[in-house]
């Protein structure tokens, strides 16, 4: 009899757990649907989003149009140009060759391109991987626009930017750099004896059964390809043409959300390289002076409400992408958009907060403070660059306004001294020490946190 009661208790507990999980999953689906449908309309360009937890897909949907001209709806299987997420594949290609003993991270680039002008400086493979080389990024060069439709071989295109003045000495600064990853693609070719497209297709895509992933092509027939668009002055147009020989190892891969989950799973399970090797890609490196750069090899580092994340996005004409991985929760979010002016970055981060049950504080979950507690932070706060933000109060509601601007925005208390804008991405943290008031203004949208310390100015 006692055993029967215990069995009933276990069954009842299991039933309650399953019901709770079902309700939680339905709530997540509903909330993510709302986020995506607010940004991506059914009759406009579209989006595909996938969320996985512990390797299991908990959300996978598409909204909007894959092709506006043919009125084709977006589906989860659609293939997109992923832009700079390509850099992850390039960095792992380099690490695969490292394990094979074919290169060193400390190799100078002149080992692979003997006539590269380093101006007497040592520019290593590590510098290229971490955007600390100081080489001029070709996408920042004005004359790049003049040649962006031309197909070029890797070595010939390296000639296009290699004689540009360096931005800084190697290791002195971090500056996001497409030239570095372009050179890495050529190093893959030089060391492996295979073209970069063939290397990633043979050594990565085939091995991982990423059957909807490709080195990008405008001429090849690609099943489920989503067309790329731009939107200017409220009007959609086909994306500007860019020869995919130019993004190359910095941005020319195409994929879909299902294959990207296979990729993330392979990274987590050390499928392509050993754990100690992939850990090199997932290390937050430092400059020569010891300052962290919040970047590894093809991945950047951030946090969501104090929870560390590993992220990367991509932008290429007609397409935007964003991937967010939360290691502590084993949660992966990948979102693709087929409009170059409709970024999914904020969306992916917001979805990740829901998936780990740590949503940003917004006006919907503000705490209640007294008039006196709110009044305490009213005043003018001066940024280090001279900019001034005004904190004002009307009808027991605080507002933030940049001096000289006619726009002001509500900020909501999430604690006695912390306030959030309505979308939750921007926050203030007010501090008082020895009668002196300061605040930290933080932008959680960007991969690199922006924390500007301000000083209290007279009202």
N, C-alpha and C positions, 0 to 999 in steps of 0.2 A: 504493500500500500504506500509505504514511504517513497519507494522508488518511482511509483506512478506519479505521485505529487511532484517529485523533483523533475521528472520528464516533462510534465505539463508546464512547470515553471520555465524550463529551458525552452520549450516550444513557444510559450507566450513571449518570453524575452526575445527570441529570434524573430517572431512575427512583428513585434514592436520595432525592433531594429530595422527590419526590412521596410516597414511602412515609413519609418523616419527617413531612411535612405532614399526611398522613392519620392517622398515629399520634397526632400532637399534637392534631388536631381531635377524635379519639375520646377522648383523655384529658380535654380540656376539657369535652366533652359529658358524660362520666361524672361529672366533679367537680361541674359545675353541677347536673346531675340530683340528685346526693347532697345538695347544699346546699338545693335547693328542696324535695325530698321529706322532708327532716328537719323543715322548718318548716311545710310545707303538706301535710296528710294527704289521701289520696284520697277519704275519705268526709266531709270537712269543706269549709269555704270554700276557695277556690282562688287560683291565681296564674298570671300569664302573664309570661314573660320573653323578651326579645330582646336579642341581642348582635350588633353589626355592627362590622366592621373594614375601614377604607378603603371604606366604602359597601357591602360585601358581608356578607350575613347569615351568621354562623357558628354561631348558636344561636337557636332559636325553638321554645319548647315551652310547654305548659300542664299544670297539675296541679290536682286537687281539683274542686270543684263550682261551676258558675256559678249554679245554683239548687238550694238544699237541699230545698225543698218538693217540687219536681218531679223531683228526683234527676237533674239535667242536668249532664253533665260539662263542665268548662271546656275551651275550645278557643282557639288563638292569635288567632282573629278576634274574640273577645269585646270589647265596648265597656265602658269604665269611666268614672266621673266622676274626672277627674284632679286635682281640688282646685287647690292653689296653683301647679301647673305652668301654669295659666291665665295667670299673671302674665307669662310669656314672650310670649304672644300679645298681651297688652295693651301691653307695652313696645314690641314691634315695630310694633304699630298706631300708637303715638305717633311712632315714628321714621319711619314711612311718611309721616305727615302733616308731620313736620319737613322731610323732603326735598321735599315739595310746597310748602313755604313757608307753611304754614297755622298754624304755631305755632313757638315758641322754647322751648328747655329752660329758659330763664331767665324765661319768662313767670310772673307771679304768678297764683295761682289765682283772684284776684278779677277777672281778665280774662274768666274763663269763668263764675264764680259771683259776681256783683257784691256780694251781701250776705254773703259768707262772712266770719265774724268772725276776722280774723287777729291781733287784739290789737296792731296796729301793727307786726307782724313781716311780713317778706317770705317767703312760702312758695311756692317755685317748683315747676315741673313736675319738675325734677331732684330736688328734695327728696322729692316723692311717689314717684318711681321708685326711689330709694335707701333708703327707709324712714328718712329723716332729717328728716321734716317736723315731728315733735313732736305731730302730731294724735293724739288718742286713737283707738286701734283699737277698732272697734265690737264685735269678738268678745271683747274683754276686759271689756266692760261687763256687769254683772250683769243689767240689764234686757233685754239682747238675747234671753235665753232666753224672755222673755214674748211676743216678737213673731216668733220665728223661723219660724213656720208661715204668716205673712201675706205675700201678694204686695204689693210696693211699687214705685212708679216710682222711678227713680234720684234725682231731685231731692227727692222726699218722704223717701226714706230718708236722704239726706245731712242733712236737717233733724233726723233722729233722733240724730246724733252731733256735729253741727257746733258746738254750744254747750258741749260738754264742755271742762273745763280742759285746756290743752295739757300734755303730759308734759315737754316741754323746749323750748328755743328752737331754731328750724330750724338744722340743721347741727351742733348741739352734740353730739348722740348718735345712735347707730343703734339703732332698736327696730323689730322686724318689725311691719308695720302693714297690716292689710287695708283700713282706711279710705282710705289713700292711693291704693291701686289701684282702689278703688270710684270715687273722684273721677276718676281717670284714664279710667275707662270713660265717665263722663259727658262728659269733655273730648273724647273721640273722637266722641261723638254731636254735641256742640255744634259742633265744627269741621268734621266731615265731612258733616253733614246726614243721616246714616244712624244707625239704632239700633246700639248696640254688637253685639248678636247678628247683625244683618245685615252689619255691616262685616266681622267675622271670617269669616262664612260666605262672603260674596261676594268679599272682597279677599284672603283667605288660603286657606281650605279649598278653594274651587273652583279657584283658580289653581294650587294644589299637588296637585290631585287627591286631597285628603284626604277620600275619600268615606265614611269611617266616623267622621268628626268632626262634632260638633254643639255649638251652645250648648245647655246642658242643659235637659231637660224631663222632668217626671214623667208628662205626659199623651201626648206624642207617641210613636208606635210606632217604636222604634229597634231595628233588626235586630241580633241578637247581643248585646243588652244583658245584662251580668252583674248579677244582683241583689246589693244591698248588705246586709251583716249586721254585727251587733255580737256580742261574746261576753263575758258576765259570769257569774262564779261557775261557769264550766264549761259554761254553756248558751248556745246561739246564739239570736238573735232578729233580726227584721227591723230594719234601721237606722231611727233616729229620723228623722222627716220634717223636711225643711228646705226652705223655699221657695227655689227656685234664682234668684229675683229678688234675693236678698240676698247670696250670694257674688258674683254678677254678674261684673265684670271682674277680681275677685280670686280667683275659684275655681269658676266654673260650667261650664267646658268639659268635654265628653266626647270620648273618643278611644280608639283601640286601638294596640297596639305598632307595627303596620305604618305607620300614619299618623304616629306619632311619629318614626319613622325618616325619613319624607319631610320632616317638619318640621326635624329636625336637619340633614339634607342641604341643605335650603334655606338654613338659617342658615350652614352651612359654605361654601356656594357663592354666597352673597350674592344669592340669587334675588329677594328681596323689596325689599331696599335695598342701597345700595352698601357696599363693604367699610369705608370710613371711617365710615359711619353705623352699621353693626352693631358696629363696634369700640367705639362709645360704650356699647353694652349690655354688652360683655365687658371693660370696664375696672374695675379694683378701685379704687373711689373712697375718698376720705378725708373725715374730719370737718373742721370749721373749724380744729382744732388740728393737722391733718396726719396723724392716726392713721388707718390703713387700716381699712375696715369689712368687707372680704372679701365685698363685694356690688357688683354692677353694676346693670343694669336688668333684673330678672327672672331673673337667674342669680347664684349664689353661688360662691365660690372656696375650694378646699381642696386637699389633696394626698394621694396614696397612696404611701407609702414614698418621699417626696421628689419624686414625679412630680406636677406640677400638674394639677388637675381643675376642671371647670366643672360645677356640680350644681344640682339643685333637686328638692324633694319636694313632696308634697301630701297633705292630710288633710281629708276631708269625711265626714259621717256615712255609714258603710257602705263606705268606700273609702280606700285608701292608695296612694301612688305614689312612685316615685323614679327619677330619670334622672341618669346620670353620663356625662360626656364627657371623654375624655382627649385633648387636642389633639395632643400630641407623637406619639401612636400612632394617631390618628384612630380611636379605639375609642368606641363608644356603647353604653351599657347602659340599658335601660328595663324596669322591673318594676312590674306592677300587682297589687294584692290587693283582693278584694271583701269584706274584713272590716276594719272601722275599728280593731279592736284587734289586728291582725296586720300590723305594719309591715314593708315590704320594704326599708327604708333600709339596714340592716346587710347584708342579702342582696345588694343591688345593688352596694354597695361591695366586698364580698367577691368577687363575680363579676368585677367590673372588675379586681381585683388578679390574678385568674387569666388574664383576657384579655390583660393586658399582661405576663404572666409575672413578676409581682412580688408573689407571695402574702405575706400577713402571716406573720411568724414566730410559730410556735406550739410547743407541747410536742413536736410531731412532728419539728421540725427544730432543736431546741435544740443549742447547743454544749456541750461538756464542760468543766466547771470543777472545780478542786480544792476540797476542803473549806475550805481557807484563803481561796481567792478568793471563795467564797460567804459565808463567815463575815464577811468585811470589811464587808458591807453590812447586817448584822443590827443592829437597833436601832429606836428610835422616831423618827419624822419628823413634824414639826409643820407644818401648813398655815398660810398667812397668815391664814385665818379662824379659827384656833384648833383646827381638827380635827386629830386625830393618827392616823397609820397605823403599825402595828407590822409590822416585817419580822422574821420568825422563821425558824429552821431546824430541821428534823427529818429525820433519816436522809439528810443531804446534799440536802435539798429545801427551797428557800425558799418562804415563804408570806407573803401580804399580808392584813392584818386591820385593819379600822377599829376603833379603841379603843371599847369598849362594845358591840361586836357579837360574836355567837357564831359568825359565819360567817368562814371564812378560805379563801383561794384560792391555789392553786399559781401561782408565777411561774417562768418558764423563761429561762435565759440565752441571749441571742442574740449577745452579745459579752462582753468582760470587765466592762463596766459597764452593759449594757442588758438589760432583762428584759421578757418579754411574758406576759400572761395567756393562758390556753389558747385563747381565741377570736381572739387577735391584735389586738383592737381597743384594748385598754388596755395601756399600757407604762410602765415606769419607766426613767429614765436617771439613774444615780447619778454624782455628781461629787465629787472631793476636791481641795481647794486649800488649801495651807498647813495641813494637818491637819484642816480643817473639811469635813465631809461634808454634801452637799445632794443632793436629787433632784428631777427634773422628772417629774410624773405627767401623762400625756397620754391624752386620750380621742379616738380617731380616728373614733368613730361620728358625732359631731356635725359639721355642716358647718363650724362655727367651732371651731378647735382650742382645747382647754382645757389650758393649761400652767401648773401651779401649782408655784411654787418653794417647797420646804420646807426647814426647818432641822433639824439633828440635835438630838434631845433625849436625855436620859439614858435608858438601858435600864430 
